[in-house]
């Protein structure tokens, strides 16, 4: 009888251990599934945040490059040997006139945004813009000033583009710079290098500033970005043509300067899809926090009772 009781107790203990093992295995399985579920939820949150971050980064694409030279031919064909020879043989008079009539090219280096308006403001108190002509890449007039030359004098020009400048496209214009008090003013320092960048001017001012207005690719809203041009030393002297001793008497080289203006950060609004993903990803965290609070409150109530 005692053996039978012992066997029964042993069988009961074995059955109990099996139940505990089974429950332990179930709890472990549930815990593994629980951890896997949270990993999936965290992955969703990470994807949502990455999508949100990529959309924000894509908005920082408003950039442009600016080229300046006193020779339209050098601007159009900077690597042409015949163009360089032609520029090097210019007379001193042509060089002096050309230095007061720079050619400027703005290229839209953005990836998504169009340029709708370009403004240039002189900050040299001794100089004005006498005339402006917008040019096409081959040097013929185009745009709002196609049939005439816009006359000054003015310290600011505003080129509003009837057809926005798409990424990769360029706007080219020539302008005539002159002294504010007329050419009899002996205190005026000629040359666009001194007028747009008047750091060495006897009456120094601030460098010229440019405002480029972009069109938001989604909403079409205008986004103006302004900056004072850095000193000419910050530009890349892409091509420099020295004058020959036979034909040019100035001894001044003709240089094509170029500058890449980096993207400007702009405030962005999250897309609805990003917001939905973030909410869905964060919802399990909120539920889990609520459950923990509920459990803590129940435990506290049971302890009091």
C-alpha positions, 0 to 999 in steps of 0.5 A: 500500500505504501509503495502504491502511495509512493508511486502515486505521489511520484506520478503526481509530481511527474505530471506536475513537473510536465505541466510546469515545463509545458507552461514554461515552454508556452510562456517562453514561446509567448515571450519570444513572440512578444519580443518579435512583435516589438521588434517588428513594431520598432522596425515600422517606427524606424521605417517611418522615421527614415521616410520622414527624414528622407522627405525632409532632406529632399526639400534641401535642394534649392541651390544654384551656381553663378558664373561671371566674366567680362567676355561673352565668348569666353563664357560660351566656350571656355575651352576653345583655343580660338576664343582664348586667342581672340580674348588675349588679343583684345585692345586695351580699350575693349578690355576697359569697356568689357570690364564695366559690362560683365556677363552673368549666368545663373544655373539652377542646380536644384533637383526639384525646384524651379527658379522663377525670379532673380534679383541683383542689388548693388551695394557699392554707393558709387556705382549704378546699373545703366543697362541690362539685356537678358541673353539666351545661351547662344547670345541672342536676346530672349525673355522679357527684354528680348526687343530692347535694352532695359535702361537705368540707372538703378541699383537693383534689377529684377528678372522675373521669368515668364517660364520658370528655370527648371533644374539644369537650365541657365539664365544669362544676362549682360549689364552695364555698370557706371558711376553714380555721378557720371563718368566725370567722377574721378573718384570712381573705380571702374571694373565689375571686380571693384563694383560687385566686390568693392572691398578694395574700392577707395570708398568701399561698400558691401559686396553685391547681393543676389536673391533667387526665388524658387517655386515649391515643386508640390505647392508652387509657393515662392521661396526667396533665398538671399545672400551677399556674394562672398569676396571674389577670392571665394570664386573658382577662377575656372579659366584665365586668359592673359593678354598678349604683349602685341595687341593688348596694352592693359596687362589685365587678364580676362577671367571666368569666375564661377561659384557654386552656392550650396543648398539652403535648408528650408522649413518642411512640413511632413507629408500625411503618409509619414505622419500616419506611419509614425502614428501607427508605429508609436501606437503599440508603445502607447498601449503598452504604457497604458497597460503597465499603468493599469496593472500598477493601479490594480496591484496597488488596490489589491495591496490596500485591500 
